């Protein structure tokens, strides 16, 4: 993602429960980051999304490995398909 202060997330085809639900990229103030997102439930029962940013190139291990598909087309995207809060 090259547009400053923006990013994109893709559904991550997880192989275990500790991997992020979504992964992607962001550019913030000119720096490129890898982004991971987990859908969680608070003790109150409210759903929320936890995000982790790492400078691109600074990550190690499988934390950011994903089987990313094509970007979601917002014109045909049904949020019930794979993003549920």
JOMOFEN-V905396 format. One line per field, one symbol per residue. ss: DSSP state (~ for helix, > for strand, _ for the rest). psi: psi as a letter, one per 40 degrees, with the letter a starting at -180 (. if undefined). burial: # if it has 24 or more other ideal C-beta (glycine too) atoms within 12 Angstrom, else .. A space follows every 50 residues. Layout:
ss: ???
psi: ???
burial: ???
This chain:
ss: _____>>>>>>__________>>>>>>>__>>>>>>>>>>>_____>>>> >>>>>_______________________~~~~___
psi: hehifiaiiihhgieieeiidiiaiihhfehhihhihhhihideehiihh ihhhhheeiiaedehighaiihhedehhdedegh.
burial: ......#.####.......#######.....########........... .###.........#.#...................
